[in-house]
Amino acid sequence: MQKILELRNIKKVYNKTSIGLEEINLSFSGGEFVAVIGPSGAGKSTLLRCINRLIQPTSGEVIFIDREVQNASKKELRFIRSQIGMIFQHYNLIDRSSVLENVLLGRLGHMNPIKGLFSLYSNEDKENAIKLLRKIGLDEQIYKRADELSGGQKQRVGICRALIQQPKLMLADEPIASLDPKTSIDVMDALYNNCQDFGITCITNLHQVEVAKKYATRIIGVKKGKVVFDGKPNMLTEDIISMLYEGKEGEAYA
Ligand SMILES: Nc1ncnc2c1ncn2[C@@H]1O[C@H](COP(=O)(O)OP(=O)(O)OP(=O)(O)O)[C@@H](O)[C@H]1O
């Protein structure tokens, strides 16, 4: 499989003293569904956000399909981000806007900025947004305001907003941390199935080890800013989980 992303010696230091990440070296291939796990404060969010430069790494290189992310100009970064979908724990929807409008926001990175400013989406974009919303089971919510939706529905809107970008890579930062177990499964099914259907590589941070094992093709364990496990789900033994969550084992099964 083609290599899609490479992190070379990524380090992040906050406020000159607090270590977020230390010497991270990872590479990702097309089609992988990767779960990043680890205790609270391990560096999962920092790792994910260094990829699309929502957080600027202190040093190291991020290579996304032959493009250097860390030195990209504003224009180049806009292009890179248009190829990377992002899903957030708290959905990041515009409450006052309709579900359809929220999904269409995913097209902004692909549009002429003036057209974007006036929300002049093409008919093709609107048709695609509706298709995605129907596929994900939100046909009855298309014209509702985003703040009328349940948490699970909001997250599925977030997934559609990322999918309409037609991204090559999907980053999901704790996508189910605010959801109950049943809704979490619906959202993970939607994320996994759509990434498979559209051939999108996905990297998702997860607290729950069982969920990571159920969906991931590869699991990366992060502890104190370092990668301490990288392998297939069946290689993640109880001993490794204990080492990873040392003293915080409760978090792994929360
Ligand atoms: N803006 C910041 N300023 C200072 N330190 C930070 C900042 N953001 C993160 N850190 C520190 O960097 C480390 C990694 O944090 P990060 O949020 O990436 O961990 P995490 O594994 O995603 O945690 P959680 O599961 O609780 O979200 C922690 O020690 C954290 O305190």
The ligand as an SDF file (V2000), in Angstrom:
LIG
                    3D

 31 33  0  0  0  0  0  0  0  0999 V2000
   -1.6630   24.0280   25.5260 N   0  0  0  0  0  0  0  0  0  0  0  0
   -0.8890   23.3250   26.3600 C   0  0  0  0  0  0  0  0  0  0  0  0
   -0.0350   23.9530   27.2000 N   0  0  0  0  0  0  0  0  0  0  0  0
    0.7750   23.2640   28.0370 C   0  0  0  0  0  0  0  0  0  0  0  0
    0.8090   21.9240   28.0990 N   0  0  0  0  0  0  0  0  0  0  0  0
   -0.0280   21.2320   27.2910 C   0  0  0  0  0  0  0  0  0  0  0  0
   -0.9230   21.9010   26.3850 C   0  0  0  0  0  0  0  0  0  0  0  0
   -1.6260   20.9490   25.7060 N   0  0  0  0  0  0  0  0  0  0  0  0
   -1.1920   19.7670   26.1730 C   0  0  0  0  0  0  0  0  0  0  0  0
   -0.2440   19.9230   27.1330 N   0  0  0  0  0  0  0  0  0  0  0  0
    0.4610   18.8550   27.8580 C   0  0  0  0  0  0  0  0  0  0  0  0
    0.9860   17.9380   26.9080 O   0  0  0  0  0  0  0  0  0  0  0  0
    0.7920   16.5910   27.3640 C   0  0  0  0  0  0  0  0  0  0  0  0
   -0.0050   15.8190   26.3270 C   0  0  0  0  0  0  0  0  0  0  0  0
   -1.3410   16.3480   26.2750 O   0  0  0  0  0  0  0  0  0  0  0  0
   -2.4430   15.8030   25.2690 P   0  0  0  0  0  0  0  0  0  0  0  0
   -3.6500   16.6540   25.4160 O   0  0  0  0  0  0  0  0  0  0  0  0
   -1.8510   15.6650   23.9310 O   0  0  0  0  0  0  0  0  0  0  0  0
   -2.7270   14.3490   25.8760 O   0  0  0  0  0  0  0  0  0  0  0  0
   -3.9050   13.3290   25.5780 P   0  0  0  0  0  0  0  0  0  0  0  0
   -3.2940   11.9630   25.5680 O   0  0  0  0  0  0  0  0  0  0  0  0
   -4.6490   13.7280   24.3510 O   0  0  0  0  0  0  0  0  0  0  0  0
   -4.8200   13.4960   26.8630 O   0  0  0  0  0  0  0  0  0  0  0  0
   -6.4120   13.3230   27.0280 P   0  0  0  0  0  0  0  0  0  0  0  0
   -6.6960   11.8720   26.7660 O   0  0  0  0  0  0  0  0  0  0  0  0
   -6.6520   13.6880   28.4590 O   0  0  0  0  0  0  0  0  0  0  0  0
   -7.0800   14.2290   26.0590 O   0  0  0  0  0  0  0  0  0  0  0  0
    0.1120   16.6920   28.7330 C   0  0  0  0  0  0  0  0  0  0  0  0
    1.1140   16.6210   29.7230 O   0  0  0  0  0  0  0  0  0  0  0  0
   -0.5180   18.0470   28.7080 C   0  0  0  0  0  0  0  0  0  0  0  0
   -0.6050   18.5920   30.0220 O   0  0  0  0  0  0  0  0  0  0  0  0
  1  2  1  0
  2  3  1  0
  2  7  2  0
  3  4  2  0
  4  5  1  0
  5  6  2  0
  6  7  1  0
  6 10  1  0
  7  8  1  0
  8  9  2  0
  9 10  1  0
 10 11  1  0
 11 12  1  0
 11 30  1  0
 12 13  1  0
 13 14  1  0
 13 28  1  0
 14 15  1  0
 15 16  1  0
 16 17  2  0
 16 18  1  0
 16 19  1  0
 19 20  1  0
 20 21  2  0
 20 22  1  0
 20 23  1  0
 23 24  1  0
 24 25  2  0
 24 26  1  0
 24 27  1  0
 28 29  1  0
 28 30  1  0
 30 31  1  0
M  END
$$$$
